[in-house]
Amino acid sequence: MQSPRFKELRRAYGFDEVALVPGAVTINPDQVDVSLKLGDTKLDIPILASAMDAVVDPAFAVAFGKMGGLAVLNLEGVQTRYEEPEWVLKEIAEASSDRVTALMQKIYSEPIKEELIGRRIKGIKDGGAPCAVAVAPANTKRYAPLVVEAGADILVVQSTVTTARHHSKSYRGLIFSELCNSIPIPVIVGNCVSYGAAMELMETGIMGLLVGVGPGAACTSREVLGVGVPQVTATIDCAAARDEYLRRSGRYVAIITDGGIRTGGDLCKAIAAGADEVMIGSPFAQTQEAPGRGCHWGMSTPHASLPRGTRIKVGISGTLEQLLFGPTSRTDGTQNLVGALRTAMGMCGAVNLREMQKTEMIIAPAIKTEGKIFQLAQH
């Protein structure tokens, strides 16, 4: 007697399980266009730097902005809690593994100083770079007017999982449609991994959607909560919602794959899966310009009662320019990310990012091991 099924599981795929199929036509890499627009902000490269304290401070945001990208500053981090955050970052980087989380919980219990919000934004704008800042949903109503007044270009509202409908007995939750109508700058929200949630969020008037729950190198949400969807599948599902929403409304919402991207190949696969751009954390934390001093930690690491991240030591492997544009002597794809994207677009016959999204993808679990016996033996 056949037993009924309680749930039907579908297969989901991460970056290491898929591959891109070369196109019938190839293009010189220097002739492809990797630029895009987020609202009124033009970016020369489709990369955002994560709103993490070990990745972005005002100096990093300026340097990255001048190279064509967009760095997102965490307005609930040490930059807005401390007048001089450098010593705090140094203390976190030098703490022993067994005490660092407790130390961060203490450090992040310091109240946010609202006057520092405007000062940090002004520092980025005065440096000649576009300014994006991130806040959690619970603090958005309070800080959004300050963000606008200070001159930020983009507001990112970010939490581990974001939905258009949130139920709570304690307070009236953030309504994204009201937020988008009340401030004159574009709003990006995240994070999300499903078609249905993505569609509902797009209908609120947001400009961009962050995709990814738990793939980041310093995030432990998948271990602590068991929640997450591998990034290729999550990106494909949310990109499908974007295209259907575009068909219905005529309005385009950017899909931003956030987390899990370590190499040029990961970046290329994210775009081919439907992303308009990506958000990267740990590779930036490894640059000389990053404020984390060779360490990296997630936004939920200092949570007072349920930490969902860990400080990891990533080291310093090179400059920001090497990471993005080379030159490099590394053969593992961890530097010259933009060069890798241009080369892959040329191989796939994609003249711009929208064409790259049409690239054929295949399930290929052997893509990183086939014929690589000597490489694997020497790792």
C-alpha angles and dihedrals in degrees: 000000000000113000118225119248119244094197136008112219122207126204117255126195137216130198096273093057101057139056138196122244116225116244130246088244126044129206133203106260092230090060098057122098117229097171128110143169128244104194104305093339115101116205123196091204129034096237133111124190114231121255093247127130094232091053111037133041125148093271092051091046091054094047093047093044091055088054091056103264135104124241119201116216118213106231092194096055137087093290091071098032098054132044089213107029096171095086091048091053090048091051092052093047093050098043119111118254094248094057105029098092093050088047092053092048087057094044093050092049088075108107120255112254107221094204089063092059093068092040094055093046091048090051091058095044093046087054090061098250132121112257127223121172133189132217134170118253092250092061100035098097090051099046104032094083090050090050092052093045091051091055104251115166100212135021118211117198106197139177135147091268123011127190135173090236119054124172121209135155094203104059146357104269128230111282107208095202089057091047093050091049094046102053129052097221128081119266127218118191136190172249113009137143108179138077095233097048091044092052093050092048092050090052090062092069102258120155100215141016127213113219123204140072117202105342097116120112093238097040123099099179091116092055097040099040105017089230126134148086124227110261102244093054093041091051094047092050094048092044089054088055090049093053093046091048089050090052092051100040109019089233122120120218118194118237112216117191104215121198141359095066111131105149143032088258091057090050092050093048092050091055092045089051088060107275119142089202141343138238116221131191121163097041088057091046086061094061126100091239095056117105095223096083093228095319132103135194137175128248091248095049095095094047106146098229109011114030112200101185143044138218109252128189106233098166127216113284104170147311129312090250092054091051093051106030109005147189093201140165093198116113098193098081095248095121135049092034094169091050089053091051092050092049094048091048089052092051091048094047094243115148094187141010095269090056090047088058088064093058114126114251127197135195102252116165090169094054094106098036107037109113092352099112095127093046092049092047092052098048 
